[in-house]
Amino acid sequence: MIQLQVCPSTLADGFNTYSPEAQKRLFDGKAVSHYMKVPSPSTDSEEAKEAIQNASRISLSGVQPKFSVLVDNLYLRYTKEGETGTFILKPRPNGYHILNKDYCAANEHLTMQIASQVFGIETAVNGLCFYANDEAAYLTRRFDITPMGKCQQEDFASLMGYTKMNGGSDYKYCNGSYEECGEVIRRFVKAAPIDLLRFFRLVVFNFISLNDDAHLKNFTLVNRGEEYRLSPAYDLINTSLHLLKPRIFALDKGLFREGMSFSDTRTIRRADFEEFGKRMDLSEKLIKRELDRFASKSPLIDNLISHSFLSEDLKRQYRLSMSYRQQMLGG
């Protein structure tokens, strides 16, 4: 059994389970165990097989297996047919093309924590939990489930009208640009200026954190009251740690409606993000302030990486890759 020295949610030092802050955010203050009494999907148990079968009925998009879970007597368990889970669980992926599979959960967790703790980006509440065999899984609380019920939500692929039928098998990557995503926000969000700034920050963060999987289905509008707003960020991960040939941007057209000409990361300049900010209706002063902030080397970034559950080699790779992108953004 893993002996924890940091909170597996906030990465705060000095905790052997979830910290009080993490318990409040994740579990409404309940002292839920960071260990699960259910087997990993990688095992050959009947319960794991049932969970895999049930996962096919869960309305969650994406290639990586995702399981619906809930809290039962202070432990997390898979939902059964007919139950609504309040959490999404992402175990170790099985894709042959994925490198460092054992650390996908730790990577996504770290990236989400850097986004929220360092850069103030609203993210889905998240943490790590562990199977009995010490295998880590990424846990995130569903932002579309509230005490009042399930909120309406639509991802940007749907809002733009793209499906596999009209956009091809890679429809969420090969259609649209981040500029056109901004047009979706203008069209459907009453508080568009606020959410355009939030969206700009998220696109910049995806660049410096090397998240090249920010496709159209990884942006969502959610109605948690009487209007649609940009949802909390989710599925943030440094993909360079897991792919042989990572992309620069998830969307083929990149930042702009007319597309971009680039062969490698070195062709992307701060000026590109300055122009993108203008197209998001941001002032030059605000654009400069935000880009300077994301290019700044915060000691908290290094602290979170050090406390993360990545291997030492991957921690070093994470630091170097992010530092390089920040240097590019600094001009």
N, C-alpha and C positions, 0 to 999 in steps of 0.2 A: 504493500500500500504506500502511495506517495505521501511523503511528509512535507506538507506545504509550509512555506515561510512567508508567502505573500498571498493577499486576497486573490482568488481566481477570477474576480470580476474587475475590481479597480486597480489591481496590481500594487496596492499599498503594502508596505513592508510590515512585518510583525503579526501576521494572521495565519492561522492554520486551517481556516475555512473562510466562508464569505464574511466580510466585515459587516458591522451594523449598517453602514451606508449602503453596501451592496444588497443586504437582506431587505432593506426598505425599498430600494428601487426595483429589485428583481421579484421579490416575493411578498411585498406589502408588510415587511417586518418579520415574517416567519423565519425561524431558524432551520431552513431547509438544508439537507446534507448535500455536499458537493460530490458525493458518491451516489451512484444509481444502483438500485437493486435489480436492474434489468440487464440482460446480456447484450454485448455489442453485436451489431448486425453481421460482423465478420465471423462470429461463432456459428456453430451448427445446431444451436438449440431450437426447440419448437417455438419458444416465445419470440426469438429473433426472427424466425421464418414468418410468424404471424404478423410481426411488426412490419416486415418488408412488404407483405401482401397488403396490409392496411395502408401503407405509405402510398400505394398506387391510387388510393381513393382520396388522398388529401389534395386539395386544390392549392398546391404550391408549385410555382414554376422553377425552372432551372435544371441543370444537368446533374449536379451533385445530389445524392440521396438526402432527403429531408424528412424528418419524422415529427409528427405532432405529439407533444408530451404535455402532461399536467402534473400538479403537485398532489400527492396522496399520502397523508400521514407523514408529512415532512420529508418525503422522498419523491424524486421525479420518476415518472413511469410513462410508457407509451399509452396513447389513448386507444380505446377499443372502438369498434364500429358503433357509430351513433353518438360518441362523445366529442365535444369540442375542446381542443387543446388550447392553452393560453401561451404555449411556448413552441418554438421551432428548434429542433435539434439536428445538427449537421455533424455526423460522425466522419470518420476517416473515409475519403473517397477511394474508389477502386479503379479509376481510369488509367489505362496503360501509359498514357502520354503525360501523366502528372508526376512531377519530381517531388521528392521530400514529402510524401503523402502523410506521414505521421505528424507533420507539423502544420498542416493546412488550418486546423482549428486554432492553434496558437497564433498563426499569422493573422487570420481574420480578426481574432480577439484583440491583438496588439494594435492593428491598424484602426479598428473602431475606437479603441481607447485613446490613441493619439489624436484622432479626429475630434473627439469630444473634449478631452482634458486639455489639450494644447491649443487647439484652434477654435474651440467653442462651437463646433458643428453639432447640431442636434442629431443624435443617432438613436436607433432602436436600442433599448436597454439590453445589455449582453454580459456574458461571462463564459467561463469554461466549467464543465463538469466531467466526471470520470466514471468509466465503467469499472467493474470489479477487477479486470485485468490491467488497470491503470491507463487504458487507452483514453485519450482526451477527446472530447466532443465540444463543438461550439454550440452555445445555448443563447437564444435571443427571445425576448418577450415580444409577443405580437402586438403591434401598435393599432391593429384594426379590431382588436377585441377589448371592449370596455364593460364596466358593470351594466351598462344600458343595452349591451348586445354587440353585434358585429357592425362595423362601420362600412359604408360604401367606399370603394377604392377602385382606381383605374390606373394601370401602368401607361407609360407614354407610347408604347407600341400600339396599344388599343386606341388611345386618344388620337393618334395619327392615322389610324385605320389600317395598320399593317398586320398581316397574318402570314402564315406559311403559304396560304392559297394565293395571295397576291404579291407577296414579297420574297418568296423563296425560302429555302431551309434556313438561311442565315439572315432572315428578315430583321432580327433585332440588332444586327450589326451593320448591314449593308444599306440601310435606308435611314435618311435623316442625318442631321448634324446637331451639335449642341446649341447652335444658334436657333435652329428650328424647334428644339425643346423649349427654348425661351419663349417662342411664339405660342406654344401650348399653354405655358403659364399665363401669358397675357390674355389668352382667350378664355380660360376657365377659372382663373383665380382673381377674386375681387381685390385682394391685397397684393397685387402683382409686383409692385416695386419692392416690397419686403422679400417676397419669395424669389424674385430675380437675383437679389443680392445673395440669398441663401444658396441658390443654384450656382451662381458664379463661384462662390467659395468652395462648393463641393467639386466643381470641375477642376479648379486649381489644385485642390487637395488630391484629387485622383491622379493628377499629373505628378506631383512631387512624391506621392506614395507609391507610384508605379502600379496603380490599379488600372489595368487595361481591359477590365471586364465591365466597365460602366456602360452597358448597352441600354437600349430603350426600355427593357423590362425591369431595369434596376433603378428606374425613377418612377415615382408614383404620386398621384394626387389622392388624398384621403379626406373624406368628409366626417369630421369628428364633432360637428356642431351643426351650424346652418350654412356652411360654405366649404368649398374645397380649398385645401392648402397643400403645399408640397410636403410630402411625408418625411418623417425622420429618415436619415441616411441608413442604408443597409447594404450588406454584401460588399463591404470595403475590404480589399486584400491586396497585398503586394504580390502581384502575379509573377514577377521576375524570379521569385524563389521556387516556382513550381512549373514553369513552362520553358521549353528549349528556345522558342522563338516568340517572346512576348511582343505585343504590339505597342504602338505609341499611344493611340487612342482606341477605344473599343469601337467607335463608329468610324466607318471607312472614310466618311467625308470630313472627319475631324471637327474642328471648332465651327467652321463656317458653311453656310448654305451652298456656296459655290464650290466647296471642297478645298483641300489643301494639297500642296505638293511637298512631300517629304519622303526621304529615303531612310533616315535614321533620326534618333532623338536630337542630334546636334543641329538639325535644321529648324528645330522649334525654338523660338526666341521669346523674350519677355514682351516684345512688341506685339506678338500674336495674341497674347493674353490681354494686353492693353486694348487692342482692337476689339477683342471679344467682349471685354467689359463695356466698351462704348455701345456695342450692339445689344447689351443687356440694360441699356439706359442708365448706366452708372456714370457719375461725374469723374473727371480726370483725377481730382483730389482723392476721391474714394477709391478709385482703382489703384492709385499709387500706394495708398495706405494699406490696402489689402494685400497687394503683391509683395510689398516690403515685409509684411507680417508673415506671410507664408514662406518667404525666403530666409527668414531669421532662424538662426540655430539656437533653439531653446534647450536649456539643460534638461528640461522635463522629458524631451524626446529620448535622450540618451538614458535617462533614469527608467522610463517605461520599457525601453528595449532591454535594458539590463535585467529588469524584473520579470520579463516575459517568459513564456514556456518554450521559446525557440531553443534550438541547439546553439552552442557557442559559435559555430561556423555560420549558421544562418543569422544570428544576431549581428555578426560582423558584416555579412552581405547586406543585410537590411540597412545598417548604418551608412555604408558606403553608397548604396544606390540612392537612398533618400537625400543624402548630403549632396550628391552630384546633381540631382534634379533641382535642389534648392539653389545651388550655385548658378545653374542655368536661368532660373527665374529671377535671380538677383541682377541679371543684366551683366 
